[in-house]
Amino acid sequence: MYLTNCFVNVILLNFVLGILLSTAHSALPEKYQQIVIGCYKENGYDGRPLDYFDPAVPNNFKCALACILEKKGFFKEDGSIDKVKFGKDMEEVIEDQDVRNRFLKAVDRCDPKARANNCETAYEFTKCVNT
């Protein structure tokens, strides 16, 4: 895959973690980069930026998000997202206190309930965190 570490950081921050692009300069743990690259490959997603509100968001993007959340252990047995575990993990990743606080507030307001499948659940949750 042609993604550089910097581009992976931007994509990961923008789509998965919901952190503002202004924090993309901070180094993410290698484990996140490996998970993201693996999930993109596994789901045939090329890493191009997408608009969450475009009704044509491809399913392989949604499933790449689900793959990342699954590999990080953020799904509960009932198919919902464990916001507490997700938030704690992000506290360790996000170094900037202001960005961390804004992000955690966004996580708190988003509904983690299970949808039709994990791909839809991951997409709807991360879309909410990003808006």
N, C-alpha and C positions, 0 to 999 in steps of 0.2 A: 504494500500500500504506500502511496506517495506522500502521506501525511508526515509533516515534520513534527517534532515535539512541540514546537510553538503553536502550530496550527491545531494539533490535538488538544493542547491546553485551552485554546480559544473555543474550540467546538465543545469540549467537555464543560467548560465554564458556562458557555452560552446555553447549551441545550440540556445538559444533565443536571448540573448543579444549580443553575439559575443565578449565577453570580454575575454581576455587571462586568462588561468587557474591560473595564478599567483595572480589574484585578488580574487580568490574564498574564501580566508580567511575572506574577509570583509563580514559583515552581510548584507544580502539583506532584504528589508522590508518584513514583514510577508505577506503583501497583494500579493506580487509576488509568494511567496511559496505556498499560498493557491490557486492562479490561476493556477500555474503549476500543482500542484497535481490534482486539479479538472479537468483540461483539459486532463491530461494523463489518468485519470480514464474514463472520458467521451468518449475518443477515443480508449480505450483499448491498450494504449502504456505503456510498462513496464519500461521505463526510461533507458534502456540500451544504452550506447553510440553507435553512428552510424557514418559511414564515409559518408559525404555529396556527395562524388563523386562515391559512389557505385551505379550502376544503379538499384539495388534492394532495394533502400530505401523504406520502407513500407509506404503506404498511410496513415496509422493511425498515423505515426510520423508526416507527413506533415500536417495532419488535427489537430494534437495536437498543432503544431506551430500556425496554423491559429486560433485556439480557443484562445490561449494566446493573440495573437495580437488583435483579436476581442474584448476580454474582457477588454483589455487595451484601446480600442477605437482608434487603429492605422489604421484601414481601412477607406478609404474615401468612399463616396457613389458610386463612379464609380468602386470600387473594387481595386483601387491602394492603396499603403501604404503612409500615411501622414508622410513623412520624417521629417518635422519640428516638429510635435508633438512627434514623436518617439525620435528624438534627444533631445528635451527639457526634456522629461521624463527620458532619460538615464543620462542626466547631473545631475539630482537629485539623481540618484542611484549610479553612479560611483564616488567615493570619490577621487581616485588618479588622479591628474591632467594629468599626462602623458598618462595614460591608457584612460582617458576620451577623450583627444585630438586625440589619434590614432583611437579610436572607432568612434568618430564623423567624422573623415576623411573617414573612411570606409563606413559609412552610406551615406556620400555625393556622393561617387563614384558609389553606387549601384542603379540600376534601380528599382523604386518602381511600375512600371506599372502593371496593372491587367493582369493576365494570364487566363487560361481556367476556373479556380475556385480559391477560397480563399486559399485552401490547397496548390495549386501549386504556387500561388503568395507569400504566407508566406515562403514556402520552398526555392524558388529561391532567395528571398530577404535575408533571413537569411544565406543561403549558401554563397551569395556574401559577406555579412558582415563578415563572418567567414574566408574568404580566402584573 
